[in-house]
Amino acid sequence: MKRPLWLFLVLLWPYFAWGQTTSPYKVNWLRDGGVTVGAIGATVAGNILIEKKDRVNAADLAALSKYDVNKFDRFAAGNYSSSAETVSDFPFYSSFLTPLLLLLDKDVRQNAPEVYLLYGQALSIAGGMYSMTAGVTKRKRPYVYAVDAPLELKTDKQATNSFYAGHTAATATATFFLAKVYHDFNPDSPARPYIWAAAATVPAAVGYLRIRAGKHFLSDNIIGYGIGTAIGILVPELHRVDSRFSLVPESDGLYDGMAVVYRF
């Protein structure tokens, strides 16, 4: 779904007026492009780790008990619904297109290249964080405990990717990005509360359906929702001209990375 999005934007960009309206964001194309490429690299690396994970085998299945699952999540152990999974894909994939609605706003449209660079950065960070996390964790999905789930599904390479909810995280990233950007470009708009409410509702619905489908536990969705929300809001916020937050390189001699700094 991402490729048509970027193709659509590339085709439309020649018709945009660049920089005619003051943007609330400041973008460094080299730095932000590098962050985006790095996050895409993390996604690739995470997928490689996922491919190398050990699969659930017959002996593992025979030893399983839903009572091994913590009490908070136990109600979802054994859930399985292919129809709920299919339905969850509709708001999930559609959410990637929702930021295109920002093009209806003239000020956003005139700053579209930088806005959608930030959107690409947000999605790539969300993908990288999920893939790396799923690659190094082995939490079994709720459907592994289901008596009616197909054996080939229970032993599939994706069966231990329960932590955390990637669909929920990616959806929240897209919808909260839309709400945050609209909020920043339209500080006096009476529509802002409704847009924030819609942004919160869509990933919550996806999370509910993923629990019904047996793809994730409640805690997986809560964490995925929180991570996606943070990415969708913080990526634009970190680029605000007047933001108190900044992203700076950080190194302790052993590891290199980035740190978020808040100025009082």
N, C-alpha and C positions, 0 to 999 in steps of 0.2 A: 504493500500500500504506500510505502514511502516514495518509491520511484515515480509514480504518476504525480505525486504532490510536487516534487522538485521539478519535474518536467513542466508541469502547469505553470509554476512560478517563473521558470526560465523563459517560457514563451511570453509571459505577460510583462516581464521587467522592462522591455524596451518602451512600453507605453506609460511607465511610471515617471513622474517628475522627481528627480533625485534631490533630496535635501531642501525643498522649497519651504518646508515647515520645520521649525525647531523641534528636534527630537528630545525626549527626556533621557535618552540613552547615549552613551559614548562607546563606540566599538573600535577596537583595534583589530583590523582584519587579519594581520599576521598572527598575533597572539591568540585571538579567538578561533581563527582557523586551525591553529596548532592544537588548541584544547579539544576542538571537535575531532580532529584526526586522531589524537591520542585516545579519546573516548571510544572511537570506532575500533581502534586497535585493541582496546580492552575487551570490547564485545567479541572480537574474533578470538582473542586469547581465552576468554571465558567459555566460548563454544567448543574450543579444543579440549578444555578441561572437562566439559560436560560429556564429550564423546568418549573420554578415557575413563569415566566413572564405572565402577562395577555395577552390573545389573542385579536386580532382585532375582533370586533363583527359587526353585521349588522348596528347598530346605528353609529358606528365609520365610516364604509364605506359610509353611506349615507351623513355624514358630511364632507367627504374629498373633497379637491379641490387642484389641482396641483399648484394653485397660492399661496398656503400656503407654498410651497417649495421656498427656496431662489433662486434668479435669476441665480446664478452661476450653480445650479444643476437642474433647472426646466426643461431643455430640455430632461432629462432622465425620468422624472415623467410620468408614463404611458407606459414605455417600457415593453414589454414581448415577449420572444422568447425561447421556450423550446429547439429548435435546437441550438441556440447560447449557451445556458447553457450546453448542451451535448458536443458541440465542445470545450468549455472552459475546460472541465474536462480532455481532452487529454494532453495538455501541463501542466496542474496543477499536475496530478498524475505522469506524466513522469518526471517532474522536480525533484521529490524526488529521482529519480534514477541517475540523472546526476552527482552527486558527485562520483559515482562509476567509472566514467571515469578517476578520479584521480589515480586509480590503474594502469593505463597505464604508469604512471610516476614511475620510479624505486625508487626514493628517498621517494616519498609519500608512496609507497607500503611497504617500509621497516619501516615506522612509522605509519602504518595504524591504529593500535589500538587507539593511542592518537588522530589522525586526526578524526576518526569516533566517538570517544567519544565527541569531540567538535561539530561534526555535529549533534549528538543526542541532545546535550545541546542546540544548536541553534534552532532546530526544536521544542524542548519542550518549550523553552522560547517563541517562536512565537505562539505556541498553547495556552500557558497559558495567554499571553497578550491578544490575540484575545478573548478567551472564557470569561475571566473576564470582558473585555470591553463590549462585546455583552450582557453579563449577567446583566449589570447595566445600559445599555442604551436602549432606546425604539424607535429608528428611524425606521420608516416604509420603507420597500423596495420599489423601484420604481414600481414594478408590482402591488402593492396594489392599485395604481391609475389607472391601466389599465382596460379598459372596456372588453377586451377579455380574461383576466386571469381567471382561474377557481375560483369559490367561496371558495372551500376547500383549495386552495393555499393561497388566501388572508387572510384566517382565521387560517392558520397553525401557530404553535408555532414559526416557523422560520421567520415569516413575519415582525417581528420588530428587526431583526438582521442586519440591513443595515450598521450600523457603528461598525467597519470599514470593509474594504474588506479583509476577511480572506484568500480567495483563492489567491489574489494578494500578500498579505503579505507572505504567506507560500512559494509561488513560488519564490518570490524575495529572501527570506532567503536561499533557496536551491541553486539558480543559482549564487547569489553573494558570497555565501560561497565557491562554486567551484572556482570562479574567484579569490577570495582573497587567498585561499590556493595555487592555482597554481602560483599566483603572488609571494607569499612568498618563495615557493620552487624553483622558476625559475626566479630570479631577472633579468636575462639577456635575457630571451626568447623573440624573435620577435613576438611570437604568442599572447602575453599578451593583446594588444589592441583589437584583434579580440575576445578573450575570454570574456573580459569585455563588449564588444559591444553585444555579444550574451546573456550574463547574464542580460543585461539591457532590451533587446528586448523581451525575453520570458514573463516575468511578465507584461510588458506593453501590450502584446497581450492578456494575460489572463484578464487584467483589462478592455480592450476594449470589449471583449466578455461578461464580466459580466455586463457591462453597457447595451449592446445590449439585454442581457437576462432579464434585469429588476431586477437584483439582488442587484446592488449597484449604487449609484450616483457617479459622477466624484470625488467629494471631498473625498468620502469613499475610492476610489481607490488611490488617491494621497497620503492620509495618510497611507493606507495599504502598498503601494509601498515604502514609506519612512521608515516605521517601519521595514519592511522585509529587506530592503537594509541595514539599520543600524545594525540589528541583524546579518545578514550574514557576514558583514565585521567586526563588533566590537568583536564578540565572538573569532575569531582567533586572532585579533589584541590585545585583552586584555591578550592573552596567549603567545604573542611573548616574546622571551627571552630578547630582547632589547626594548620592548615597553615602551613608556612614560606613558601609561595608566595602571591603576591597579584597581582591584575591591576589596573594603574593606568593612567590616561590619560597619553599621551606626545605631545609636540609639539616640533618643531625649528624652528618658524616657517614651514616650507613644507608639511609633512605632519602630519596629526593621526592618532593611532592609539592602540593599547594596548600596554603593556609588561608582561612577566611579571617580577616581582621576587622574589628569594629572600632571606630573612632568615637570617643566620648566628647 
